Amino acid sequence: MYMAAEVNADGSPKFVWATTVGAVCTTFTAVVQFGSMMVAAYYLEQVSTTRIDEINAILPDEEVDAADEREKHSNDVYSKVTQWRVVPFWAKVILLLSLITMVISCYTVQLFSSLCFVDYGLTSSIEKDLDGDVTNLALPLGRLACLLFLVSCSLLLVFSTWAKRAHEGELNKELLKNSQHSEALIDE
C-alpha cells in the first residue's frame, strides 16, 4: 500500500504495479487463512467423532464448576444492581451524559473528519507538515471531539466505579445474611 501511494513529480504513480500486487497478496492471505480454518475444523470434527468415548470419560472439574457457579452468581448480582429501574437518578444522568458525549464525539470525527484533523500520511513529517508540533494534527473541532471522548470515558469510569461498589455491597450483604443464617442453624 505504501508503494502504491508513491507518485512522481508529475503526479503519475511511481510503481504502477504496486496496487495489483497488493490486491493479489491480500487475496492470497485470505485464501490461506480460510484454508487453515477449514483444515482445523476438519480435524476437530474428526477427533470429536472418533474419540467420543474418551471425551465423555473426562470428569468435570469440581473446582472449575464451583468457580463458574460463583462467577455466574456474581454476574447475576451485578445485573440486579445495575437494572435501570434501580439505578439512582444521578448515576443514570452520568451514564446518559457519557453516552451523549461519546455519540457527539464519534459523529463529529466521522462526519467532519476534514474539519477535525489535518491531512497527514505515512510519509508526512512533523517538522515540515505540522510545524514541529504534533498537537497541530488536531484542528479546533478535532480537539473538541477528543475532549468529548475523554469526558465520556471519565463519566463511564464514574458510573463503573459506582456499579462495582454497589455490586460489592450487595455481595457483602448476601454474605452477611448467609453467615447469620448459618450461625442461627448452629445455635439450634
C-alpha positions as CSV (number, residue, x, y, z in Angstrom):
1,M,0.0,0.0,0.0
2,Y,2.9,2.4,0.7
3,M,4.4,1.9,-2.7
4,A,1.0,2.4,-4.4
5,A,0.8,5.8,-2.8
6,E,4.2,7.0,-4.1
7,V,3.9,9.4,-7.1
8,N,6.4,11.1,-9.4
9,A,6.8,14.9,-9.6
10,D,4.2,15.0,-12.4
11,G,1.6,13.1,-10.3
12,S,1.8,9.8,-12.0
13,P,2.2,6.6,-9.9
14,K,5.9,5.7,-9.3
15,F,5.1,2.0,-9.1
16,V,2.1,1.2,-11.3
17,W,2.1,-2.5,-10.4
18,A,2.0,-1.9,-6.6
19,T,-1.8,-1.8,-6.4
20,T,-2.2,-5.0,-8.3
21,V,0.5,-6.8,-6.2
22,G,-1.2,-5.5,-3.0
23,A,-4.5,-6.9,-4.1
24,V,-3.0,-10.3,-5.1
25,C,-1.1,-10.6,-1.8
26,T,-4.3,-9.7,0.2
27,T,-6.3,-12.3,-1.7
28,F,-3.6,-15.0,-1.2
29,T,-3.5,-14.2,2.5
30,A,-7.3,-14.5,2.7
31,V,-7.2,-17.9,0.9
32,V,-4.5,-19.3,3.2
33,Q,-6.4,-18.2,6.3
34,F,-9.6,-19.7,5.1
35,G,-7.8,-22.9,4.2
36,S,-6.2,-23.1,7.6
37,M,-9.7,-22.6,9.2
38,M,-11.1,-25.4,7.1
39,V,-8.3,-27.8,8.0
40,A,-8.7,-27.0,11.7
41,A,-12.5,-27.6,11.5
42,Y,-11.9,-30.9,9.7
43,Y,-9.5,-32.2,12.3
44,L,-11.7,-31.0,15.2
45,E,-14.7,-32.8,13.7
46,Q,-12.5,-36.0,13.2
47,V,-11.3,-36.1,16.8
48,S,-14.7,-35.3,18.3
49,T,-16.3,-38.2,16.4
50,T,-13.6,-40.8,16.6
51,R,-12.7,-40.3,20.2
52,I,-16.1,-39.5,21.7
53,D,-15.8,-42.2,24.4
54,E,-12.5,-40.6,25.7
55,I,-14.1,-37.1,25.6
56,N,-17.1,-38.3,27.5
57,A,-14.9,-40.1,30.1
58,I,-13.4,-36.9,31.2
59,L,-14.8,-36.0,34.6
60,P,-15.9,-32.4,35.2
61,D,-13.5,-30.5,37.5
62,E,-15.4,-29.6,40.7
63,E,-13.3,-26.6,41.4
64,V,-13.9,-25.2,38.0
65,D,-17.6,-25.8,38.3
66,A,-17.7,-24.1,41.7
67,A,-15.8,-21.1,40.3
68,D,-18.1,-21.0,37.3
69,E,-21.1,-21.0,39.7
70,R,-19.6,-18.2,41.8
71,E,-18.9,-16.1,38.7
72,K,-22.4,-16.7,37.4
73,H,-23.9,-15.6,40.8
74,S,-21.6,-12.6,40.8
75,N,-22.7,-11.6,37.3
76,D,-26.4,-12.1,38.3
77,V,-25.9,-9.8,41.3
78,Y,-24.2,-7.2,39.1
79,S,-27.1,-7.4,36.6
80,K,-29.5,-7.0,39.5
81,V,-27.8,-3.8,40.9
82,T,-27.4,-2.2,37.5
83,Q,-31.0,-2.7,36.3
84,W,-32.2,0.7,35.0
85,R,-35.2,0.9,37.4
86,V,-32.9,0.5,40.5
87,V,-30.0,2.7,39.4
88,P,-30.0,6.0,41.3
89,F,-31.0,9.1,39.3
90,W,-27.5,10.7,39.5
91,A,-26.0,7.5,38.1
92,K,-28.5,7.5,35.2
93,V,-27.6,11.1,34.4
94,I,-23.9,10.2,34.5
95,L,-24.4,7.3,32.1
96,L,-26.6,9.3,29.7
97,L,-24.1,12.2,29.6
98,S,-21.4,9.6,28.9
99,L,-23.5,8.2,26.0
100,I,-24.3,11.6,24.6
101,T,-20.7,12.9,24.7
102,M,-19.4,9.7,23.1
103,V,-22.0,9.9,20.3
104,I,-21.3,13.5,19.6
105,S,-17.5,12.8,19.6
106,C,-17.8,9.8,17.2
107,Y,-20.2,11.5,14.8
108,T,-18.1,14.7,14.7
109,V,-14.9,12.7,13.8
110,Q,-16.8,10.6,11.2
111,L,-18.8,13.2,9.5
112,F,-16.4,16.2,9.8
113,S,-13.0,14.5,9.7
114,S,-11.5,17.1,7.4
115,L,-12.6,19.8,9.9
116,C,-11.2,17.9,12.8
117,F,-7.7,16.8,11.7
118,V,-5.1,17.9,9.1
119,D,-4.2,15.6,6.3
120,Y,-1.2,13.6,7.5
121,G,0.2,10.4,5.9
122,L,2.8,7.8,6.5
123,T,5.5,9.8,4.7
124,S,4.5,13.2,6.3
125,S,6.9,14.9,8.6
126,I,6.1,16.5,11.9
127,E,8.7,19.1,11.3
128,K,7.5,20.0,7.8
129,D,3.8,19.4,7.8
130,L,2.9,20.2,11.5
131,D,5.4,23.0,12.1
132,G,7.3,20.8,14.6
133,D,4.3,20.4,17.0
134,V,2.4,17.1,17.0
135,T,-0.6,18.8,18.6
136,N,-1.1,20.7,15.3
137,L,-2.5,17.4,13.9
138,A,-5.9,18.2,15.5
139,L,-7.9,21.3,14.4
140,P,-10.1,23.1,17.0
141,L,-13.1,20.8,16.2
142,G,-10.9,17.8,16.5
143,R,-9.7,18.9,19.9
144,L,-13.3,19.4,21.0
145,A,-14.1,15.8,19.7
146,C,-11.1,14.4,21.7
147,L,-12.2,16.4,24.8
148,L,-15.7,15.0,24.5
149,F,-14.3,11.5,24.1
150,L,-12.2,11.9,27.3
151,V,-15.2,13.4,29.2
152,S,-17.3,10.4,28.1
153,C,-14.6,7.9,29.2
154,S,-14.4,9.7,32.6
155,L,-18.1,9.7,33.1
156,L,-18.2,6.0,32.2
157,L,-15.5,5.4,34.8
158,V,-17.5,7.2,37.4
159,F,-20.6,5.0,36.6
160,S,-18.5,1.8,36.5
161,T,-16.9,2.7,39.9
162,W,-20.4,3.2,41.4
163,A,-21.6,-0.1,39.8
164,K,-18.7,-2.0,41.2
165,R,-19.2,-0.6,44.7
166,A,-22.9,-1.4,44.6
167,H,-22.1,-4.9,43.3
168,E,-19.6,-5.5,46.1
169,G,-22.1,-4.1,48.7
170,E,-24.8,-6.4,47.6
171,L,-22.4,-9.4,47.7
172,N,-21.3,-8.4,51.2
173,K,-25.0,-8.2,52.3
174,E,-25.6,-11.6,51.0
175,L,-22.5,-13.0,52.7
176,L,-23.5,-11.4,56.0
177,K,-27.1,-12.7,55.6
178,N,-25.8,-16.2,54.9
179,S,-23.3,-16.2,57.8
180,Q,-26.1,-15.0,60.2
181,H,-28.3,-17.8,58.8
182,S,-25.5,-20.4,59.4
183,E,-25.0,-19.1,62.9
184,A,-28.7,-19.4,63.7
185,L,-28.7,-23.0,62.4
186,I,-25.7,-23.8,64.6
187,D,-27.4,-22.3,67.7
188,E,-30.4,-24.5,67.2
